[in-house]
Amino acid sequence: MEILTQVQIVLAHGSEFGINTDIYETNLINQILIIPILAYAFSAVGVGEGLQARQKKIIDLVQDSEKRLSEASDRLIETKKQLSQAFLIIDEIQKETNLIKIDFLNNDYTEAKNELNRRFTIAITTLKNRERLILIEIKQNIAFLALKQVLTTLEKELNASENSWSNKYMQESIKMVGLKNQPANIK
């Protein structure tokens, strides 16, 4: 700012422009001395080397950060790939699980149906066997009752003609047949 005011003063005093040769007024000696002293001081203290070391350290840190950013980006891309592969595997597992469930349910249905058919067949066979046994037992009882009635009728007729030898033989034969073939549940 001071320079601007001096320029205006110079221009105001005349339209001439020139160099001020007054060494004390221009402070030229101080400036000539200070510049080499500062240069020497900065080089002696190692400011230049310190600045270069600091600059190198900052550049190294920035490069390291860029490298870590690149590695992190690569890991992110790899992780995204693995995540998408995991989702594909999960979808495949779910599809396989559903197919296995369907197969398992179909197998269970088929096994249950076969087991029910087998039990129903056994029940029908059992009922038919019982029916057959009951019919056989009924036939035996009917035959026994018919035989008993025949024997009773014969005994009555034989008692009427008790004197003959053949009648006695027949009575004994009838008694033997009646006792041996009698069913256990009818007496």
Backbone bond lengths (Angstrom), bond angles and torsions (degrees), N, CA, C in turn:
res aa  C-N    CA-C-N  psi(-1)  N-CA   C-N-CA  omega(-1)  CA-C   N-CA-C  phi
1 M - - - 1.421 - - 1.523 111.17 -
2 E 1.291 114.37 -37.84 1.465 120.27 179.76 1.516 110.71 -63.06
3 I 1.301 115.82 -34.50 1.455 119.49 -179.81 1.523 109.78 -66.55
4 L 1.300 116.52 -39.46 1.462 119.64 179.16 1.526 111.68 -62.93
5 T 1.307 116.96 -39.38 1.473 119.52 178.87 1.514 110.73 -67.75
6 Q 1.314 116.17 -36.13 1.460 118.97 178.80 1.521 110.53 -69.14
7 V 1.321 116.48 -36.51 1.458 119.79 178.55 1.520 109.23 -63.92
8 Q 1.319 117.48 -40.71 1.457 120.45 179.87 1.534 110.32 -66.19
9 I 1.315 115.37 -38.80 1.469 118.67 179.68 1.515 109.31 -65.30
10 V 1.304 116.99 -42.27 1.464 120.24 -179.71 1.512 109.12 -63.80
11 L 1.288 117.06 -42.81 1.457 120.51 -179.05 1.524 110.66 -69.89
12 A 1.316 117.29 -32.30 1.455 120.60 -179.14 1.519 110.96 -72.82
13 H 1.316 120.52 -31.78 1.461 123.50 -177.97 1.510 111.17 -78.68
14 G 1.180 115.72 -14.78 1.460 117.83 179.95 1.504 107.62 172.45
15 S 1.235 114.96 165.74 1.442 117.99 -177.93 1.505 110.65 -90.60
16 E 1.302 116.08 20.46 1.450 119.99 -179.09 1.518 110.45 -95.98
17 F 1.259 113.43 147.53 1.449 119.55 176.32 1.497 105.69 -124.31
18 G 1.367 116.85 132.92 1.434 118.85 -176.84 1.500 111.99 -157.03
19 I 1.309 115.79 179.80 1.452 122.11 -178.46 1.507 106.80 -99.68
20 N 1.297 113.65 134.48 1.452 121.17 177.48 1.511 106.91 -83.73
21 T 1.303 117.08 118.49 1.450 121.08 -176.75 1.514 112.82 -95.81
22 D 1.285 117.07 2.54 1.456 119.68 178.56 1.522 107.64 -76.91
23 I 1.326 116.36 110.13 1.458 123.08 -174.22 1.512 110.43 -66.54
24 Y 1.293 117.80 -38.71 1.467 119.79 -178.00 1.516 111.32 -71.78
25 E 1.289 115.65 -36.16 1.455 119.27 -178.62 1.519 110.21 -72.16
26 T 1.265 119.24 -37.59 1.460 122.02 -177.72 1.520 112.45 -84.28
27 N 1.307 118.52 -11.29 1.459 123.55 176.43 1.528 110.89 63.53
28 L 1.310 115.70 33.68 1.451 122.12 -176.63 1.518 111.56 -69.92
29 I 1.309 118.97 -37.88 1.461 121.98 -179.56 1.524 109.99 -63.42
30 N 1.313 118.49 -43.75 1.471 122.12 -179.97 1.537 110.65 -62.08
31 Q 1.304 114.71 -41.02 1.456 118.79 -178.70 1.530 110.64 -68.27
32 I 1.341 117.12 -39.46 1.461 120.61 179.59 1.525 109.97 -66.44
33 L 1.283 118.62 -36.30 1.454 121.29 179.57 1.536 112.13 -75.97
34 I 1.272 117.82 -38.42 1.459 121.28 -173.81 1.537 111.22 -71.30
35 I 1.294 118.69 -38.04 1.470 120.95 -176.21 1.531 110.55 -63.03
36 P 1.350 122.07 -49.97 1.455 119.30 178.67 1.516 112.42 -67.21
37 I 1.357 116.99 -34.99 1.474 119.63 179.37 1.529 109.43 -63.45
38 L 1.314 116.87 -44.83 1.474 120.27 179.14 1.527 110.91 -64.57
39 A 1.322 116.94 -40.65 1.454 120.58 179.10 1.518 110.22 -63.20
40 Y 1.341 115.78 -43.88 1.457 119.94 178.34 1.523 110.85 -64.94
41 A 1.333 116.82 -41.99 1.463 120.62 -178.14 1.530 110.44 -64.23
42 F 1.316 115.83 -44.26 1.465 118.09 -179.16 1.514 111.56 -66.38
43 S 1.322 116.90 -36.94 1.456 118.92 179.64 1.519 111.30 -75.41
44 A 1.332 117.51 -34.11 1.454 121.28 179.59 1.520 110.27 -70.00
45 V 1.280 117.38 -42.29 1.455 121.76 -178.49 1.532 109.51 -72.45
46 G 1.269 118.26 -24.16 1.462 121.55 179.96 1.510 111.79 89.94
47 V 1.293 114.72 25.08 1.463 117.90 179.99 1.514 109.74 -63.48
48 G 1.316 116.20 -40.42 1.466 119.43 179.26 1.510 110.87 -63.00
49 E 1.332 114.81 -45.19 1.467 118.17 178.73 1.525 110.54 -67.33
50 G 1.336 115.26 -39.03 1.469 119.52 178.52 1.519 111.14 -63.14
51 L 1.340 115.13 -41.38 1.458 118.82 177.86 1.520 111.07 -66.05
52 Q 1.327 115.99 -39.58 1.463 119.20 178.12 1.530 110.71 -66.33
53 A 1.331 115.79 -41.49 1.471 119.15 177.99 1.526 110.27 -64.16
54 R 1.324 115.09 -41.54 1.477 119.73 179.69 1.528 109.65 -64.88
55 Q 1.348 114.88 -42.24 1.456 119.30 178.92 1.524 110.22 -62.71
56 K 1.336 116.82 -44.07 1.463 120.54 179.05 1.529 110.55 -62.81
57 K 1.358 115.71 -41.43 1.465 119.69 179.32 1.522 110.48 -63.75
58 I 1.317 116.47 -42.26 1.473 119.79 179.01 1.519 110.30 -65.06
59 I 1.343 116.21 -42.64 1.471 119.63 178.29 1.531 109.90 -62.38
60 D 1.340 116.45 -43.07 1.468 119.79 178.26 1.529 111.12 -61.60
61 L 1.348 115.80 -43.04 1.474 119.33 179.22 1.521 110.93 -64.17
62 V 1.321 116.31 -41.97 1.469 119.21 178.69 1.530 110.12 -64.12
63 Q 1.349 117.16 -43.65 1.461 120.04 178.60 1.527 111.10 -64.02
64 D 1.345 115.94 -40.49 1.463 120.02 177.31 1.528 110.38 -63.30
65 S 1.321 116.57 -42.76 1.467 120.33 178.17 1.521 110.88 -63.03
66 E 1.350 116.35 -42.06 1.461 119.52 177.68 1.524 110.75 -63.40
67 K 1.339 115.85 -39.43 1.469 120.16 178.81 1.527 110.51 -64.22
68 R 1.358 116.32 -45.21 1.468 119.57 179.10 1.526 110.85 -65.33
69 L 1.353 116.60 -37.26 1.462 120.08 176.71 1.518 110.53 -62.86
70 S 1.327 115.86 -41.78 1.464 120.24 178.26 1.529 110.46 -63.78
71 E 1.328 116.55 -45.38 1.469 120.43 178.33 1.522 111.12 -62.56
72 A 1.336 115.71 -41.43 1.467 119.26 179.27 1.528 110.34 -65.06
73 S 1.330 116.42 -39.06 1.472 119.93 177.20 1.520 110.25 -64.20
74 D 1.333 116.39 -42.40 1.472 119.87 177.75 1.526 111.14 -62.52
75 R 1.340 115.86 -43.22 1.473 119.56 178.25 1.524 110.52 -64.77
76 L 1.328 117.38 -38.22 1.463 120.63 178.07 1.517 110.14 -62.83
77 I 1.333 116.74 -45.01 1.468 120.31 178.85 1.527 110.21 -62.31
78 E 1.337 116.75 -44.04 1.467 121.02 179.21 1.529 110.88 -63.89
79 T 1.330 115.85 -40.98 1.463 120.19 179.25 1.527 110.75 -65.05
80 K 1.334 116.39 -39.35 1.471 119.58 177.32 1.520 110.53 -63.78
81 K 1.346 116.43 -40.10 1.464 119.90 176.78 1.523 110.54 -62.19
82 Q 1.335 116.28 -45.98 1.467 120.33 179.84 1.525 110.65 -63.19
83 L 1.336 116.93 -37.93 1.465 120.48 179.08 1.518 110.38 -64.88
84 S 1.332 116.67 -43.84 1.465 118.91 178.80 1.532 110.25 -65.39
85 Q 1.341 117.63 -37.77 1.468 120.34 176.37 1.529 110.54 -65.43
86 A 1.335 115.90 -38.82 1.473 119.46 178.51 1.524 110.05 -63.31
87 F 1.348 117.04 -41.39 1.461 119.74 178.18 1.525 110.66 -64.11
88 L 1.336 117.08 -38.67 1.463 119.78 177.24 1.528 110.82 -63.67
89 I 1.326 116.02 -42.94 1.469 120.37 179.05 1.529 110.13 -64.56
90 I 1.338 116.90 -42.01 1.470 120.62 179.03 1.525 110.05 -61.83
91 D 1.347 117.40 -43.92 1.463 120.42 177.64 1.523 111.05 -61.09
92 E 1.332 116.70 -41.95 1.464 120.96 179.46 1.530 110.74 -64.28
93 I 1.326 115.74 -42.40 1.473 120.09 178.81 1.528 110.23 -63.61
94 Q 1.339 117.13 -41.04 1.461 120.07 178.99 1.525 110.79 -64.06
95 K 1.339 116.70 -40.90 1.463 119.61 177.92 1.525 110.49 -63.01
96 E 1.344 116.60 -45.72 1.463 120.42 179.06 1.526 110.92 -62.94
97 T 1.334 116.33 -39.88 1.461 120.43 179.01 1.527 110.60 -62.43
98 N 1.333 116.48 -43.22 1.457 119.47 178.35 1.525 111.18 -63.54
99 L 1.341 117.02 -40.96 1.461 119.70 178.06 1.525 111.26 -64.31
100 I 1.335 115.86 -41.09 1.468 120.04 178.48 1.531 110.00 -64.15
101 K 1.341 117.12 -41.43 1.472 120.22 177.86 1.521 110.47 -60.00
102 I 1.351 115.30 -45.82 1.460 119.06 -179.00 1.528 110.10 -62.65
103 D 1.327 116.96 -45.68 1.470 120.05 177.89 1.518 111.43 -61.30
104 F 1.333 115.95 -43.00 1.462 120.47 -179.74 1.527 110.38 -62.42
105 L 1.343 116.41 -45.22 1.468 119.48 179.39 1.530 110.77 -64.92
106 N 1.332 116.96 -40.16 1.468 119.43 177.87 1.521 110.65 -63.64
107 N 1.338 116.65 -42.59 1.471 120.04 178.09 1.523 110.76 -63.12
108 D 1.343 116.25 -43.76 1.459 119.53 178.40 1.531 110.68 -62.18
109 Y 1.325 116.47 -41.42 1.455 120.56 179.20 1.528 110.17 -62.41
110 T 1.339 115.47 -45.95 1.462 119.86 -179.47 1.529 110.72 -64.09
111 E 1.327 116.64 -44.74 1.470 120.20 179.11 1.526 110.97 -63.05
112 A 1.332 116.82 -42.78 1.470 119.94 179.66 1.522 110.46 -64.46
113 K 1.332 115.83 -41.98 1.464 120.03 178.74 1.527 110.51 -62.85
114 N 1.334 116.93 -45.71 1.477 120.64 178.84 1.524 111.10 -63.04
115 E 1.344 116.68 -41.52 1.469 120.41 179.60 1.530 110.17 -63.77
116 L 1.333 117.04 -43.03 1.463 119.83 178.16 1.529 111.11 -63.79
117 N 1.335 116.06 -42.29 1.472 118.85 177.40 1.522 111.12 -61.57
118 R 1.342 116.20 -42.75 1.463 120.34 179.26 1.527 110.69 -62.26
119 R 1.333 116.35 -46.75 1.474 119.45 179.73 1.527 111.49 -64.72
120 F 1.335 116.25 -39.48 1.458 119.41 178.25 1.527 110.45 -63.75
121 T 1.335 116.89 -41.36 1.469 121.14 178.02 1.526 110.72 -63.56
122 I 1.339 115.58 -42.78 1.475 119.51 177.89 1.523 110.12 -62.81
123 A 1.325 117.06 -42.49 1.464 120.45 -179.58 1.530 110.38 -63.48
124 I 1.336 115.59 -43.66 1.472 118.63 179.22 1.526 110.35 -63.76
125 T 1.332 116.98 -43.20 1.467 121.00 179.47 1.526 110.29 -62.81
126 T 1.327 115.81 -43.53 1.469 120.03 178.94 1.521 110.68 -61.18
127 L 1.336 116.02 -45.27 1.475 119.27 179.86 1.529 111.00 -63.59
128 K 1.329 116.52 -41.00 1.467 118.94 178.55 1.520 111.02 -64.07
129 N 1.356 116.90 -41.26 1.470 120.07 178.07 1.525 110.65 -63.25
130 R 1.332 116.26 -42.98 1.479 118.29 178.94 1.522 110.91 -64.45
131 E 1.329 115.72 -40.73 1.465 119.62 178.71 1.532 110.12 -61.51
132 R 1.352 115.54 -43.25 1.464 120.04 179.14 1.527 110.90 -62.70
133 L 1.375 115.86 -44.55 1.467 119.22 179.19 1.523 111.28 -63.55
134 I 1.331 116.26 -39.49 1.474 119.42 179.66 1.526 109.75 -65.67
135 L 1.350 115.40 -41.47 1.471 118.34 178.65 1.532 110.76 -63.75
136 I 1.340 116.56 -40.99 1.476 119.74 177.84 1.521 110.08 -61.98
137 E 1.328 115.50 -43.97 1.469 119.55 -179.85 1.527 110.91 -63.92
138 I 1.334 115.63 -40.65 1.473 119.04 178.47 1.523 110.12 -63.96
139 K 1.338 117.05 -42.85 1.469 120.79 178.74 1.526 110.74 -61.37
140 Q 1.359 115.54 -42.61 1.461 119.59 178.93 1.528 110.24 -62.43
141 N 1.330 115.58 -43.96 1.474 119.23 -179.91 1.529 111.00 -63.72
142 I 1.351 114.44 -42.14 1.469 118.00 178.97 1.527 109.95 -63.68
143 A 1.352 116.23 -44.16 1.461 119.73 179.73 1.523 110.32 -62.93
144 F 1.348 115.75 -41.73 1.453 119.18 179.60 1.530 111.03 -63.84
145 L 1.340 115.90 -45.20 1.471 118.97 179.64 1.537 110.80 -63.72
146 A 1.343 115.90 -38.74 1.467 118.86 178.60 1.522 109.67 -65.31
147 L 1.336 116.31 -43.20 1.455 120.26 178.89 1.523 110.57 -63.59
148 K 1.331 115.58 -40.16 1.465 119.89 179.72 1.540 110.46 -62.33
149 Q 1.330 113.19 -42.10 1.467 117.16 179.99 1.530 110.34 -66.78
150 V 1.329 115.58 -39.34 1.456 119.21 178.20 1.528 109.26 -63.21
151 L 1.337 116.36 -43.81 1.456 119.98 179.47 1.524 111.14 -63.14
152 T 1.328 114.53 -42.54 1.460 117.53 179.25 1.528 110.39 -61.69
153 T 1.306 115.38 -42.33 1.472 119.64 179.15 1.528 109.96 -64.68
154 L 1.305 118.15 -42.58 1.452 121.64 179.64 1.526 110.95 -64.99
155 E 1.321 116.00 -40.44 1.465 119.39 179.27 1.528 110.92 -62.05
156 K 1.309 114.41 -41.03 1.462 117.85 179.19 1.534 110.29 -62.55
157 E 1.304 115.39 -42.83 1.454 119.38 -179.56 1.528 110.60 -69.36
158 L 1.311 117.09 -35.74 1.449 120.84 -179.92 1.527 110.70 -71.46
159 N 1.304 115.59 -36.95 1.464 118.97 177.99 1.532 109.68 -62.09
160 A 1.278 114.80 -31.52 1.451 118.02 179.42 1.539 109.58 -68.26
161 S 1.286 117.91 -37.29 1.452 120.98 178.73 1.524 108.65 -119.34
162 E 1.251 116.85 67.09 1.447 126.38 -171.54 1.536 112.48 -77.00
163 N 1.196 122.41 -13.40 1.438 123.65 -170.35 1.522 113.91 -82.11
164 S 1.229 119.26 -20.17 1.458 118.39 -174.32 1.520 111.69 -81.07
165 W 1.325 111.84 147.94 1.448 118.65 -179.59 1.531 111.06 -68.10
166 S 1.221 119.38 -38.43 1.454 122.82 179.13 1.514 110.93 -65.44
167 N 1.288 117.73 -30.10 1.472 121.20 177.50 1.520 109.79 -68.39
168 K 1.311 117.21 -40.45 1.455 119.80 179.80 1.530 110.36 -66.67
169 Y 1.311 115.35 -40.66 1.457 118.90 178.18 1.528 110.62 -62.81
170 M 1.264 117.78 -41.95 1.451 122.08 179.68 1.516 111.16 -65.26
171 Q 1.298 117.23 -38.31 1.470 120.89 178.92 1.520 110.42 -63.77
172 E 1.280 117.02 -43.35 1.464 120.90 179.24 1.534 110.35 -64.84
173 S 1.296 117.53 -41.06 1.471 121.64 178.58 1.522 110.80 -64.60
174 I 1.305 115.87 -40.27 1.474 120.26 179.80 1.520 109.81 -66.08
175 K 1.301 116.64 -41.46 1.465 119.76 179.40 1.525 110.26 -63.65
176 M 1.316 116.49 -41.21 1.466 119.08 -179.98 1.525 111.22 -66.06
177 V 1.291 118.09 -42.47 1.471 121.83 178.74 1.528 109.56 -65.47
178 G 1.254 119.12 -40.35 1.462 123.25 -178.09 1.514 112.41 -66.29
179 L 1.322 118.94 -37.80 1.463 120.87 -177.22 1.525 112.27 -79.43
180 K 1.298 118.61 -34.57 1.455 120.67 -175.55 1.534 112.87 -76.74
181 N 1.312 118.97 -38.72 1.456 121.92 -172.10 1.527 113.20 -98.35
182 Q 1.280 117.45 9.40 1.462 119.27 -178.24 1.548 109.70 -73.27
183 P 1.357 119.02 128.11 1.476 120.91 176.78 1.508 111.04 -64.19
184 A 1.322 115.86 154.59 1.462 121.15 -173.89 1.520 111.67 -69.89
185 N 1.340 118.11 -30.76 1.445 118.38 -173.87 1.528 112.69 -90.11
186 I 1.341 118.57 -7.74 1.473 120.27 177.61 1.516 108.02 -116.62
187 K 1.343 117.51 128.72 1.456 121.98 179.48 1.482 110.22 -136.81
